[in-house]
Amino acid sequence: MKTHLKILSFVLISVILSTGLHNLCYAQEKEKGLEIRALLLGAPDSEDLQLFNKFIREALPEEGVNVLVVRFRYKYQFESYPELADEGALSKKEVKQILQACKDAGVKLIPKMNFLGHQSSGTKVSPLLTEYPEFDETLHFEPPDPYVWPNEHDFYCKSYCPSHPDLHKVLFSLMDELIEVCEADAFHVGMDEVFYLADSKCPRCSGRDKAELYAEEVTRLFNHLKGKNITMWMWGDRFLDGKTTGLGMWQASMNNTYKAIDLVPKDIMICDWHYNEAPPTPAYFALKGFNVLACPYTDADVALSQLEHINQVRNSSNKQIATRLKGVFHTSWSNAKGFIQAYYGEDVKENDKNCAECFKKLFSEIRNNSDK
């Protein structure tokens, strides 16, 4: 009997010690700080390349940025489809210079394009739909000229038709080129603010369920990237129910695409952007099984609230949930030069000033937290 008690005591002590060590190791892991501390910038103009690369080498390590997402869209001289290169497109040599600056700074480079939605801006239609109008989901409709928002047509921006049989051969080639030139292990596909989907006049998509159609396109892009061992990043707004949450049509969905959240692979990095408030949606995505980043813009108070939420969930949840909250991803939507000039204190547009100031305050707080 005494022998059995000794054995049982040994087992219990072993379990307690192993559990304690596990929790200690995890606590230490959490104390290391956020795994991803990312910044989004637009691809620079050629004449601003030196300034751009200087900023990467000098400012990003100082601030603690470890991932730079560059918003290329069609601003690259594609070899597979040269007709899709937008005005001022960067050459392979120029992108390699950006890549080298990132390597020098210890920063991972991730390319970004806009897929599905955002195929026009104002009256300007993207090269994809200009060169291949058959890919247009709303070919019958042209953006109002002059363009203003709001407008009588409630038109924001065009989408491509995800059901066109010839579309993805083109998209995959563009993705592959950017992945190769950036030596990337992740790719941001956009997919935000998709308002035109399953249009009633589209011969392929009319009558389709919008959530299913959206999920199919997400999965298509995901599968292509997964086959190359590339992590897919995307915006999360179309996965949120705008009516139930009160978040509305911009930072969430009012056309039922939110149901797609249960129809897509979970191995996706969700970029959860909110610019005027800090709802607890990162926790929602983590509970759904996704990795997630909180994404601010110009409001420093919102950014700090988002950071606080990320840290609270990480510190109060079990490892399975906590480790899905990967960090923060500060966004910038102006010309890269404007953001960089604002960062260095030059006199620029108010929006650029606010964006740069928000970035500085957010990353200062991240550094302060990591020092505690």
FIZA-112700 format. One line per 4 residues: number of its first residue (from 1); their letters; for each residue y, x, z of C-alpha. Coordinates in steps of 0.5 Angstrom, whole numbers, plus 500, padded with zeros to 3 digits. Each point is the difference from the previous one (the first is absolute). Example, Ala and Ser with C-alpha at 12.3 -4.5 7.8 and 13.67 -1.06 7.14 Angstrom:
2
1) AS) 491,525,516 | 507,502,498 .
This chain:
372
1) MKTH) 500,500,500 | 505,506,502 | 498,503,493 | 502,494,496 .
5) LKIL) 506,499,504 | 502,507,499 | 499,499,492 | 504,494,500 .
9) SFVL) 506,503,504 | 499,506,495 | 501,495,494 | 505,496,503 .
13) ISVI) 504,506,501 | 499,503,493 | 502,493,497 | 507,500,504 .
17) LSTG) 501,507,499 | 499,499,492 | 504,494,500 | 506,504,504 .
21) LHNL) 499,506,495 | 501,495,494 | 506,496,503 | 503,507,502 .
25) CYAQ) 499,502,493 | 503,494,497 | 506,500,504 | 501,507,498 .
29) EKEK) 499,498,493 | 505,495,501 | 505,504,503 | 500,505,494 .
33) GLEI) 505,494,497 | 500,497,493 | 495,502,495 | 505,498,494 .
37) RALL) 507,501,500 | 502,498,493 | 506,499,496 | 501,497,493 .
41) LGAP) 505,503,495 | 502,498,493 | 498,505,495 | 506,504,499 .
45) DSED) 504,501,493 | 499,507,497 | 507,503,502 | 498,498,507 .
49) LQLF) 493,503,501 | 503,507,503 | 503,495,506 | 494,496,500 .
53) NKFI) 496,506,501 | 504,503,505 | 500,494,504 | 493,500,500 .
57) REAL) 499,507,503 | 506,500,505 | 501,493,503 | 493,497,499 .
61) PEEG) 496,505,505 | 506,500,505 | 500,493,500 | 492,499,501 .
65) VNVL) 498,497,493 | 493,502,498 | 500,495,494 | 505,499,494 .
69) VVRF) 499,494,496 | 503,501,493 | 502,493,497 | 499,502,492 .
73) RYKY) 499,493,497 | 500,502,493 | 505,507,501 | 494,505,498 .
77) QFES) 499,502,493 | 493,497,499 | 496,504,495 | 495,494,499 .
81) YPEL) 505,495,499 | 506,504,498 | 504,494,498 | 500,497,507 .
85) ADEG) 504,506,503 | 507,497,503 | 507,503,499 | 500,506,503 .
89) ALSK) 493,501,501 | 498,507,504 | 495,505,496 | 494,502,503 .
93) KEVK) 503,507,501 | 506,496,504 | 494,496,504 | 497,507,502 .
97) QILQ) 506,503,503 | 500,493,504 | 493,502,502 | 501,507,502 .
101) ACKD) 506,498,504 | 496,495,504 | 494,506,501 | 506,504,502 .
105) AGVK) 502,495,505 | 493,498,503 | 501,493,497 | 495,496,496 .
109) LIPK) 502,497,494 | 498,493,498 | 503,497,493 | 502,493,500 .
113) MNFL) 500,494,494 | 502,493,500 | 494,496,498 | 499,492,499 .
117) GHQS) 507,499,502 | 507,503,499 | 499,501,492 | 507,499,499 .
121) SGTK) 507,501,504 | 506,496,498 | 500,499,493 | 496,506,499 .
125) VSPL) 492,499,498 | 495,506,502 | 498,504,494 | 493,497,501 .
129) LTEY) 502,493,498 | 505,503,495 | 495,504,496 | 494,495,502 .
133) PEFD) 503,493,500 | 493,497,500 | 499,503,507 | 506,495,502 .
137) ETLH) 498,494,505 | 507,497,498 | 501,502,493 | 503,493,499 .
141) FEPP) 506,502,505 | 505,505,499 | 504,502,506 | 507,497,500 .
145) DPYV) 506,504,498 | 504,501,503 | 495,501,506 | 502,497,507 .
149) WPNE) 496,498,506 | 499,495,502 | 500,496,493 | 498,494,497 .
153) HDFY) 494,502,498 | 498,503,507 | 498,506,496 | 499,507,503 .
157) CKSY) 496,504,496 | 494,500,495 | 493,501,501 | 494,503,496 .
161) CPSH) 494,495,498 | 495,503,504 | 494,497,496 | 502,503,493 .
165) PDLH) 494,504,498 | 504,506,497 | 504,501,506 | 497,504,505 .
169) KVLF) 498,505,495 | 507,502,500 | 501,499,507 | 495,505,502 .
173) SLMD) 502,505,495 | 507,500,503 | 497,500,507 | 495,506,499 .
177) ELIE) 506,504,497 | 504,500,506 | 494,501,505 | 499,506,496 .
181) VCEA) 507,503,499 | 501,499,507 | 493,502,503 | 500,494,504 .
185) DAFH) 495,497,504 | 504,493,501 | 503,496,495 | 505,494,502 .
189) VGMD) 499,494,495 | 506,496,502 | 498,492,500 | 506,498,504 .
193) EVFY) 504,493,498 | 496,498,495 | 503,493,498 | 497,499,493 .
197) LADS) 492,499,500 | 496,495,497 | 505,497,496 | 499,494,497 .
201) KCPR) 502,502,493 | 495,506,501 | 494,499,495 | 496,504,505 .
205) CSGR) 502,499,507 | 503,493,500 | 496,496,505 | 497,505,504 .
209) DKAE) 501,501,507 | 505,505,502 | 497,503,506 | 494,501,496 .
213) LYAE) 504,503,494 | 504,505,504 | 493,502,504 | 497,501,493 .
217) EVTR) 506,505,498 | 500,503,507 | 492,502,500 | 501,502,492 .
221) LFNH) 505,505,502 | 496,502,507 | 493,501,496 | 503,505,495 .
225) LKGK) 504,504,505 | 494,500,505 | 495,502,494 | 505,507,500 .
229) NITM) 500,500,508 | 507,498,500 | 503,496,506 | 504,494,497 .
233) WMWG) 507,498,504 | 503,494,498 | 505,495,503 | 498,495,505 .
237) DRFL) 505,494,499 | 495,496,495 | 495,500,506 | 505,496,505 .
241) DGKT) 500,493,500 | 508,499,499 | 500,492,503 | 496,501,506 .
245) TGLG) 503,507,502 | 507,497,498 | 501,507,497 | 502,496,493 .
249) MWQA) 499,502,493 | 502,508,500 | 496,503,505 | 494,495,500 .
253) SMNN) 497,495,495 | 502,493,498 | 495,499,495 | 494,501,503 .
257) TYKA) 498,507,499 | 499,501,507 | 493,498,500 | 498,506,496 .
261) IDLV) 500,504,506 | 493,498,501 | 498,501,493 | 502,507,499 .
265) PKDI) 497,507,503 | 502,502,506 | 500,508,499 | 508,499,498 .
269) MICD) 506,503,503 | 505,494,501 | 507,501,500 | 503,495,504 .
273) WHYN) 507,499,498 | 505,496,504 | 508,502,500 | 503,495,504 .
277) EAPP) 495,499,506 | 494,503,503 | 495,495,500 | 493,502,503 .
281) TPAY) 497,500,493 | 497,507,501 | 495,498,505 | 498,494,496 .
285) FALK) 498,504,494 | 497,505,505 | 496,494,503 | 498,498,493 .
289) GFNV) 497,507,499 | 505,504,496 | 504,506,501 | 507,499,501 .
293) LACP) 507,503,500 | 506,497,502 | 506,500,495 | 507,500,502 .
297) YTDA) 506,501,495 | 508,500,502 | 500,497,507 | 498,505,506 .
301) DVAL) 499,495,505 | 495,496,496 | 497,507,499 | 500,502,507 .
305) SQLE) 497,493,502 | 494,501,494 | 499,507,503 | 499,497,507 .
309) HINQ) 495,495,498 | 496,505,496 | 500,504,507 | 498,494,504 .
313) VRNS) 495,498,496 | 497,507,500 | 500,501,507 | 498,493,502 .
317) SNKQ) 494,499,495 | 493,503,500 | 499,506,495 | 497,495,494 .
321) IATR) 507,497,500 | 505,505,502 | 498,505,495 | 501,495,495 .
325) LKGV) 508,501,501 | 501,506,497 | 507,501,500 | 507,498,497 .
329) FHTS) 502,500,493 | 508,501,499 | 502,497,493 | 506,501,496 .
333) WSNA) 502,496,494 | 506,503,497 | 500,506,495 | 497,506,504 .
337) KGFI) 507,504,499 | 504,495,504 | 495,500,506 | 500,508,500 .
341) QAYY) 507,500,500 | 501,495,506 | 495,504,504 | 504,506,499 .
345) GEDV) 507,496,502 | 503,499,493 | 504,494,499 | 496,496,496 .
349) KEND) 498,492,500 | 500,496,506 | 492,498,499 | 498,508,499 .
353) KNCA) 504,502,506 | 496,494,504 | 494,502,497 | 500,508,502 .
357) ECFK) 503,498,507 | 494,495,501 | 495,506,498 | 503,505,504 .
361) KLFS) 500,496,507 | 493,497,498 | 497,507,499 | 504,503,506 .
365) EIRN) 497,495,505 | 493,502,497 | 501,507,502 | 503,498,507 .
369) NSDK) 494,496,501 | 495,506,497 | 504,504,505 | 498,496,506 .
